[in-house]
Amino acid sequence: MLQSNDPTVLAFAKSLLGGEGINWFEMDVHMSVLEGSIGIMPRRLMVVDRDLFRAKAICRDNGIETVGDHG
């Protein structure tokens, strides 16, 4: 749903989704250990299929680009 190297974007998205009662799961959190914590590996934020439309709308309405929303 969302992929970013920016921890502030991820934190904002998690807060927005949590506030709307949408459960999320963050993937690739521990990849930073393998990459040396330099932030080249983006983290992914996932939601279950039934919440995907709402989650994307919430992110889009708050200026967060999600996967598949590119021009």
Phi and psi restraints in degrees (range 20) as a CNS / XPLOR table:
assign (resid 1 and name C) (resid 2 and name N)
       (resid 2 and name CA) (resid 2 and name C) 1.0 -134.1 20.0 2
assign (resid 2 and name N) (resid 2 and name CA)
       (resid 2 and name C) (resid 3 and name N) 1.0 138.2 20.0 2
assign (resid 2 and name C) (resid 3 and name N)
       (resid 3 and name CA) (resid 3 and name C) 1.0 -136.7 20.0 2
assign (resid 3 and name N) (resid 3 and name CA)
       (resid 3 and name C) (resid 4 and name N) 1.0 125.5 20.0 2
assign (resid 3 and name C) (resid 4 and name N)
       (resid 4 and name CA) (resid 4 and name C) 1.0 -156.6 20.0 2
assign (resid 4 and name N) (resid 4 and name CA)
       (resid 4 and name C) (resid 5 and name N) 1.0 151.5 20.0 2
assign (resid 4 and name C) (resid 5 and name N)
       (resid 5 and name CA) (resid 5 and name C) 1.0 -94.1 20.0 2
assign (resid 5 and name N) (resid 5 and name CA)
       (resid 5 and name C) (resid 6 and name N) 1.0 -9.7 20.0 2
assign (resid 5 and name C) (resid 6 and name N)
       (resid 6 and name CA) (resid 6 and name C) 1.0 -91.8 20.0 2
assign (resid 6 and name N) (resid 6 and name CA)
       (resid 6 and name C) (resid 7 and name N) 1.0 110.9 20.0 2
assign (resid 6 and name C) (resid 7 and name N)
       (resid 7 and name CA) (resid 7 and name C) 1.0 -63.4 20.0 2
assign (resid 7 and name N) (resid 7 and name CA)
       (resid 7 and name C) (resid 8 and name N) 1.0 -25.8 20.0 2
assign (resid 7 and name C) (resid 8 and name N)
       (resid 8 and name CA) (resid 8 and name C) 1.0 -72.2 20.0 2
assign (resid 8 and name N) (resid 8 and name CA)
       (resid 8 and name C) (resid 9 and name N) 1.0 -36.4 20.0 2
assign (resid 8 and name C) (resid 9 and name N)
       (resid 9 and name CA) (resid 9 and name C) 1.0 -64.5 20.0 2
assign (resid 9 and name N) (resid 9 and name CA)
       (resid 9 and name C) (resid 10 and name N) 1.0 -44.3 20.0 2
assign (resid 9 and name C) (resid 10 and name N)
       (resid 10 and name CA) (resid 10 and name C) 1.0 -64.1 20.0 2
assign (resid 10 and name N) (resid 10 and name CA)
       (resid 10 and name C) (resid 11 and name N) 1.0 -43.2 20.0 2
assign (resid 10 and name C) (resid 11 and name N)
       (resid 11 and name CA) (resid 11 and name C) 1.0 -63.5 20.0 2
assign (resid 11 and name N) (resid 11 and name CA)
       (resid 11 and name C) (resid 12 and name N) 1.0 -41.1 20.0 2
assign (resid 11 and name C) (resid 12 and name N)
       (resid 12 and name CA) (resid 12 and name C) 1.0 -63.2 20.0 2
assign (resid 12 and name N) (resid 12 and name CA)
       (resid 12 and name C) (resid 13 and name N) 1.0 -46.6 20.0 2
assign (resid 12 and name C) (resid 13 and name N)
       (resid 13 and name CA) (resid 13 and name C) 1.0 -62.7 20.0 2
assign (resid 13 and name N) (resid 13 and name CA)
       (resid 13 and name C) (resid 14 and name N) 1.0 -43.0 20.0 2
assign (resid 13 and name C) (resid 14 and name N)
       (resid 14 and name CA) (resid 14 and name C) 1.0 -62.5 20.0 2
assign (resid 14 and name N) (resid 14 and name CA)
       (resid 14 and name C) (resid 15 and name N) 1.0 -39.5 20.0 2
assign (resid 14 and name C) (resid 15 and name N)
       (resid 15 and name CA) (resid 15 and name C) 1.0 -66.0 20.0 2
assign (resid 15 and name N) (resid 15 and name CA)
       (resid 15 and name C) (resid 16 and name N) 1.0 -45.1 20.0 2
assign (resid 15 and name C) (resid 16 and name N)
       (resid 16 and name CA) (resid 16 and name C) 1.0 -61.1 20.0 2
assign (resid 16 and name N) (resid 16 and name CA)
       (resid 16 and name C) (resid 17 and name N) 1.0 -48.2 20.0 2
assign (resid 16 and name C) (resid 17 and name N)
       (resid 17 and name CA) (resid 17 and name C) 1.0 -65.1 20.0 2
assign (resid 17 and name N) (resid 17 and name CA)
       (resid 17 and name C) (resid 18 and name N) 1.0 -44.5 20.0 2
assign (resid 17 and name C) (resid 18 and name N)
       (resid 18 and name CA) (resid 18 and name C) 1.0 -60.9 20.0 2
assign (resid 18 and name N) (resid 18 and name CA)
       (resid 18 and name C) (resid 19 and name N) 1.0 -38.4 20.0 2
assign (resid 18 and name C) (resid 19 and name N)
       (resid 19 and name CA) (resid 19 and name C) 1.0 -65.2 20.0 2
assign (resid 19 and name N) (resid 19 and name CA)
       (resid 19 and name C) (resid 20 and name N) 1.0 -24.3 20.0 2
assign (resid 19 and name C) (resid 20 and name N)
       (resid 20 and name CA) (resid 20 and name C) 1.0 -96.6 20.0 2
assign (resid 20 and name N) (resid 20 and name CA)
       (resid 20 and name C) (resid 21 and name N) 1.0 6.0 20.0 2
assign (resid 20 and name C) (resid 21 and name N)
       (resid 21 and name CA) (resid 21 and name C) 1.0 77.7 20.0 2
assign (resid 21 and name N) (resid 21 and name CA)
       (resid 21 and name C) (resid 22 and name N) 1.0 19.1 20.0 2
assign (resid 21 and name C) (resid 22 and name N)
       (resid 22 and name CA) (resid 22 and name C) 1.0 -97.0 20.0 2
assign (resid 22 and name N) (resid 22 and name CA)
       (resid 22 and name C) (resid 23 and name N) 1.0 121.0 20.0 2
assign (resid 22 and name C) (resid 23 and name N)
       (resid 23 and name CA) (resid 23 and name C) 1.0 -76.4 20.0 2
assign (resid 23 and name N) (resid 23 and name CA)
       (resid 23 and name C) (resid 24 and name N) 1.0 141.0 20.0 2
assign (resid 23 and name C) (resid 24 and name N)
       (resid 24 and name CA) (resid 24 and name C) 1.0 -131.6 20.0 2
assign (resid 24 and name N) (resid 24 and name CA)
       (resid 24 and name C) (resid 25 and name N) 1.0 161.7 20.0 2
assign (resid 24 and name C) (resid 25 and name N)
       (resid 25 and name CA) (resid 25 and name C) 1.0 -135.8 20.0 2
assign (resid 25 and name N) (resid 25 and name CA)
       (resid 25 and name C) (resid 26 and name N) 1.0 126.5 20.0 2
assign (resid 25 and name C) (resid 26 and name N)
       (resid 26 and name CA) (resid 26 and name C) 1.0 -95.0 20.0 2
assign (resid 26 and name N) (resid 26 and name CA)
       (resid 26 and name C) (resid 27 and name N) 1.0 126.5 20.0 2
assign (resid 26 and name C) (resid 27 and name N)
       (resid 27 and name CA) (resid 27 and name C) 1.0 -107.4 20.0 2
assign (resid 27 and name N) (resid 27 and name CA)
       (resid 27 and name C) (resid 28 and name N) 1.0 156.5 20.0 2
assign (resid 27 and name C) (resid 28 and name N)
       (resid 28 and name CA) (resid 28 and name C) 1.0 70.5 20.0 2
assign (resid 28 and name N) (resid 28 and name CA)
       (resid 28 and name C) (resid 29 and name N) 1.0 21.6 20.0 2
assign (resid 28 and name C) (resid 29 and name N)
       (resid 29 and name CA) (resid 29 and name C) 1.0 -63.0 20.0 2
assign (resid 29 and name N) (resid 29 and name CA)
       (resid 29 and name C) (resid 30 and name N) 1.0 -39.8 20.0 2
assign (resid 29 and name C) (resid 30 and name N)
       (resid 30 and name CA) (resid 30 and name C) 1.0 -89.1 20.0 2
assign (resid 30 and name N) (resid 30 and name CA)
       (resid 30 and name C) (resid 31 and name N) 1.0 1.5 20.0 2
assign (resid 30 and name C) (resid 31 and name N)
       (resid 31 and name CA) (resid 31 and name C) 1.0 -67.2 20.0 2
assign (resid 31 and name N) (resid 31 and name CA)
       (resid 31 and name C) (resid 32 and name N) 1.0 -24.4 20.0 2
assign (resid 31 and name C) (resid 32 and name N)
       (resid 32 and name CA) (resid 32 and name C) 1.0 -62.7 20.0 2
assign (resid 32 and name N) (resid 32 and name CA)
       (resid 32 and name C) (resid 33 and name N) 1.0 -28.1 20.0 2
assign (resid 32 and name C) (resid 33 and name N)
       (resid 33 and name CA) (resid 33 and name C) 1.0 -65.6 20.0 2
assign (resid 33 and name N) (resid 33 and name CA)
       (resid 33 and name C) (resid 34 and name N) 1.0 -40.4 20.0 2
assign (resid 33 and name C) (resid 34 and name N)
       (resid 34 and name CA) (resid 34 and name C) 1.0 -73.3 20.0 2
assign (resid 34 and name N) (resid 34 and name CA)
       (resid 34 and name C) (resid 35 and name N) 1.0 -30.7 20.0 2
assign (resid 34 and name C) (resid 35 and name N)
       (resid 35 and name CA) (resid 35 and name C) 1.0 -89.6 20.0 2
assign (resid 35 and name N) (resid 35 and name CA)
       (resid 35 and name C) (resid 36 and name N) 1.0 -4.7 20.0 2
assign (resid 35 and name C) (resid 36 and name N)
       (resid 36 and name CA) (resid 36 and name C) 1.0 86.6 20.0 2
assign (resid 36 and name N) (resid 36 and name CA)
       (resid 36 and name C) (resid 37 and name N) 1.0 20.1 20.0 2
assign (resid 36 and name C) (resid 37 and name N)
       (resid 37 and name CA) (resid 37 and name C) 1.0 59.6 20.0 2
assign (resid 37 and name N) (resid 37 and name CA)
       (resid 37 and name C) (resid 38 and name N) 1.0 35.9 20.0 2
assign (resid 37 and name C) (resid 38 and name N)
       (resid 38 and name CA) (resid 38 and name C) 1.0 -100.5 20.0 2
assign (resid 38 and name N) (resid 38 and name CA)
       (resid 38 and name C) (resid 39 and name N) 1.0 -0.8 20.0 2
assign (resid 38 and name C) (resid 39 and name N)
       (resid 39 and name CA) (resid 39 and name C) 1.0 78.8 20.0 2
assign (resid 39 and name N) (resid 39 and name CA)
       (resid 39 and name C) (resid 40 and name N) 1.0 25.3 20.0 2
assign (resid 39 and name C) (resid 40 and name N)
       (resid 40 and name CA) (resid 40 and name C) 1.0 -87.4 20.0 2
assign (resid 40 and name N) (resid 40 and name CA)
       (resid 40 and name C) (resid 41 and name N) 1.0 -21.9 20.0 2
assign (resid 40 and name C) (resid 41 and name N)
       (resid 41 and name CA) (resid 41 and name C) 1.0 -92.8 20.0 2
assign (resid 41 and name N) (resid 41 and name CA)
       (resid 41 and name C) (resid 42 and name N) 1.0 115.1 20.0 2
assign (resid 41 and name C) (resid 42 and name N)
       (resid 42 and name CA) (resid 42 and name C) 1.0 -70.1 20.0 2
assign (resid 42 and name N) (resid 42 and name CA)
       (resid 42 and name C) (resid 43 and name N) 1.0 147.9 20.0 2
assign (resid 42 and name C) (resid 43 and name N)
       (resid 43 and name CA) (resid 43 and name C) 1.0 -92.1 20.0 2
assign (resid 43 and name N) (resid 43 and name CA)
       (resid 43 and name C) (resid 44 and name N) 1.0 152.6 20.0 2
assign (resid 43 and name C) (resid 44 and name N)
       (resid 44 and name CA) (resid 44 and name C) 1.0 -117.5 20.0 2
assign (resid 44 and name N) (resid 44 and name CA)
       (resid 44 and name C) (resid 45 and name N) 1.0 138.9 20.0 2
assign (resid 44 and name C) (resid 45 and name N)
       (resid 45 and name CA) (resid 45 and name C) 1.0 -112.1 20.0 2
assign (resid 45 and name N) (resid 45 and name CA)
       (resid 45 and name C) (resid 46 and name N) 1.0 122.1 20.0 2
assign (resid 45 and name C) (resid 46 and name N)
       (resid 46 and name CA) (resid 46 and name C) 1.0 -117.5 20.0 2
assign (resid 46 and name N) (resid 46 and name CA)
       (resid 46 and name C) (resid 47 and name N) 1.0 151.3 20.0 2
assign (resid 46 and name C) (resid 47 and name N)
       (resid 47 and name CA) (resid 47 and name C) 1.0 -132.4 20.0 2
assign (resid 47 and name N) (resid 47 and name CA)
       (resid 47 and name C) (resid 48 and name N) 1.0 163.0 20.0 2
assign (resid 47 and name C) (resid 48 and name N)
       (resid 48 and name CA) (resid 48 and name C) 1.0 -70.9 20.0 2
assign (resid 48 and name N) (resid 48 and name CA)
       (resid 48 and name C) (resid 49 and name N) 1.0 155.4 20.0 2
assign (resid 48 and name C) (resid 49 and name N)
       (resid 49 and name CA) (resid 49 and name C) 1.0 -53.0 20.0 2
assign (resid 49 and name N) (resid 49 and name CA)
       (resid 49 and name C) (resid 50 and name N) 1.0 -41.0 20.0 2
assign (resid 49 and name C) (resid 50 and name N)
       (resid 50 and name CA) (resid 50 and name C) 1.0 -66.0 20.0 2
assign (resid 50 and name N) (resid 50 and name CA)
       (resid 50 and name C) (resid 51 and name N) 1.0 -20.0 20.0 2
assign (resid 50 and name C) (resid 51 and name N)
       (resid 51 and name CA) (resid 51 and name C) 1.0 -101.6 20.0 2
assign (resid 51 and name N) (resid 51 and name CA)
       (resid 51 and name C) (resid 52 and name N) 1.0 -2.8 20.0 2
assign (resid 51 and name C) (resid 52 and name N)
       (resid 52 and name CA) (resid 52 and name C) 1.0 -60.6 20.0 2
assign (resid 52 and name N) (resid 52 and name CA)
       (resid 52 and name C) (resid 53 and name N) 1.0 -48.0 20.0 2
assign (resid 52 and name C) (resid 53 and name N)
       (resid 53 and name CA) (resid 53 and name C) 1.0 -59.8 20.0 2
assign (resid 53 and name N) (resid 53 and name CA)
       (resid 53 and name C) (resid 54 and name N) 1.0 -48.1 20.0 2
assign (resid 53 and name C) (resid 54 and name N)
       (resid 54 and name CA) (resid 54 and name C) 1.0 -63.1 20.0 2
assign (resid 54 and name N) (resid 54 and name CA)
       (resid 54 and name C) (resid 55 and name N) 1.0 -43.7 20.0 2
assign (resid 54 and name C) (resid 55 and name N)
       (resid 55 and name CA) (resid 55 and name C) 1.0 -62.4 20.0 2
assign (resid 55 and name N) (resid 55 and name CA)
       (resid 55 and name C) (resid 56 and name N) 1.0 -43.8 20.0 2
assign (resid 55 and name C) (resid 56 and name N)
       (resid 56 and name CA) (resid 56 and name C) 1.0 -64.1 20.0 2
assign (resid 56 and name N) (resid 56 and name CA)
       (resid 56 and name C) (resid 57 and name N) 1.0 -40.3 20.0 2
assign (resid 56 and name C) (resid 57 and name N)
       (resid 57 and name CA) (resid 57 and name C) 1.0 -63.9 20.0 2
assign (resid 57 and name N) (resid 57 and name CA)
       (resid 57 and name C) (resid 58 and name N) 1.0 -42.9 20.0 2
assign (resid 57 and name C) (resid 58 and name N)
       (resid 58 and name CA) (resid 58 and name C) 1.0 -61.6 20.0 2
assign (resid 58 and name N) (resid 58 and name CA)
       (resid 58 and name C) (resid 59 and name N) 1.0 -46.1 20.0 2
assign (resid 58 and name C) (resid 59 and name N)
       (resid 59 and name CA) (resid 59 and name C) 1.0 -64.0 20.0 2
assign (resid 59 and name N) (resid 59 and name CA)
       (resid 59 and name C) (resid 60 and name N) 1.0 -47.4 20.0 2
assign (resid 59 and name C) (resid 60 and name N)
       (resid 60 and name CA) (resid 60 and name C) 1.0 -58.7 20.0 2
assign (resid 60 and name N) (resid 60 and name CA)
       (resid 60 and name C) (resid 61 and name N) 1.0 -44.1 20.0 2
assign (resid 60 and name C) (resid 61 and name N)
       (resid 61 and name CA) (resid 61 and name C) 1.0 -63.8 20.0 2
assign (resid 61 and name N) (resid 61 and name CA)
       (resid 61 and name C) (resid 62 and name N) 1.0 -18.7 20.0 2
assign (resid 61 and name C) (resid 62 and name N)
       (resid 62 and name CA) (resid 62 and name C) 1.0 -110.6 20.0 2
assign (resid 62 and name N) (resid 62 and name CA)
       (resid 62 and name C) (resid 63 and name N) 1.0 16.6 20.0 2
assign (resid 62 and name C) (resid 63 and name N)
       (resid 63 and name CA) (resid 63 and name C) 1.0 78.6 20.0 2
assign (resid 63 and name N) (resid 63 and name CA)
       (resid 63 and name C) (resid 64 and name N) 1.0 20.3 20.0 2
assign (resid 63 and name C) (resid 64 and name N)
       (resid 64 and name CA) (resid 64 and name C) 1.0 -105.3 20.0 2
assign (resid 64 and name N) (resid 64 and name CA)
       (resid 64 and name C) (resid 65 and name N) 1.0 120.9 20.0 2
assign (resid 64 and name C) (resid 65 and name N)
       (resid 65 and name CA) (resid 65 and name C) 1.0 -79.6 20.0 2
assign (resid 65 and name N) (resid 65 and name CA)
       (resid 65 and name C) (resid 66 and name N) 1.0 130.6 20.0 2
assign (resid 65 and name C) (resid 66 and name N)
       (resid 66 and name CA) (resid 66 and name C) 1.0 -106.5 20.0 2
assign (resid 66 and name N) (resid 66 and name CA)
       (resid 66 and name C) (resid 67 and name N) 1.0 167.7 20.0 2
assign (resid 66 and name C) (resid 67 and name N)
       (resid 67 and name CA) (resid 67 and name C) 1.0 -61.8 20.0 2
assign (resid 67 and name N) (resid 67 and name CA)
       (resid 67 and name C) (resid 68 and name N) 1.0 131.3 20.0 2
assign (resid 67 and name C) (resid 68 and name N)
       (resid 68 and name CA) (resid 68 and name C) 1.0 91.4 20.0 2
assign (resid 68 and name N) (resid 68 and name CA)
       (resid 68 and name C) (resid 69 and name N) 1.0 -1.6 20.0 2
assign (resid 68 and name C) (resid 69 and name N)
       (resid 69 and name CA) (resid 69 and name C) 1.0 -98.5 20.0 2
assign (resid 69 and name N) (resid 69 and name CA)
       (resid 69 and name C) (resid 70 and name N) 1.0 5.6 20.0 2
assign (resid 69 and name C) (resid 70 and name N)
       (resid 70 and name CA) (resid 70 and name C) 1.0 -68.2 20.0 2
assign (resid 70 and name N) (resid 70 and name CA)
       (resid 70 and name C) (resid 71 and name N) 1.0 140.2 20.0 2
